[in-house]
Amino acid sequence: PILQKGNEYFDIKNAKYDLSIKQEEYQLAIKEVEKKIKQAFTKYKTANRIFQQTYKIYNLQEQKLKRTEESSAIGAVGKIDLLNSKISHDEARVKLYESEMAALKAYYELMLLIEG
């Protein structure tokens, strides 16, 4: 039968309606992915800035420790001051590692979204 009592028109209309729904869902999915990527990128940039600042602080603590060790060697600084300087240096190192791990985690989360 060439015509099936208008059923072919109804099927075409349903197909077009289904297509428009799928296109809207697709556009919403794209917007959601874009949103997640932007959030991940912002998180990465922030984590990277924190890492850079922490690295600077670590370098300052390292310089301070060297000066304190030199002063301790000539007797200008006591053992307590030297130990305090070492503790501050070690704390700065721990913070550096933590910030580096946070930056790496944010980077890989971003890459997972982009490549995934």
QUIJO-V729215 format. One record per pair of residues at least 4 apart in sequence whose ideal C-beta (glycine too) atoms are under 6 Angstrom apart, sorted by sequence separation. I is the first residue (numbers start at 0). J is the second residue. If there is no record, write none. Layout:
BEGIN
i->I j->J
i->I j->J
END
This chain:
BEGIN
i->3 j->7
i->76 j->80
i->110 j->114
i->111 j->115
i->70 j->75
i->71 j->76
i->70 j->76
i->67 j->76
i->71 j->81
i->67 j->81
i->67 j->84
i->64 j->84
i->64 j->88
i->60 j->87
i->60 j->88
i->60 j->91
i->57 j->91
i->56 j->91
i->57 j->95
i->53 j->94
i->53 j->95
i->53 j->98
i->50 j->98
i->49 j->98
i->50 j->99
i->50 j->102
i->46 j->101
i->47 j->102
i->46 j->102
i->46 j->105
i->43 j->105
i->42 j->105
i->43 j->106
i->43 j->109
i->39 j->108
i->40 j->109
i->39 j->109
i->39 j->112
i->36 j->112
i->35 j->112
END
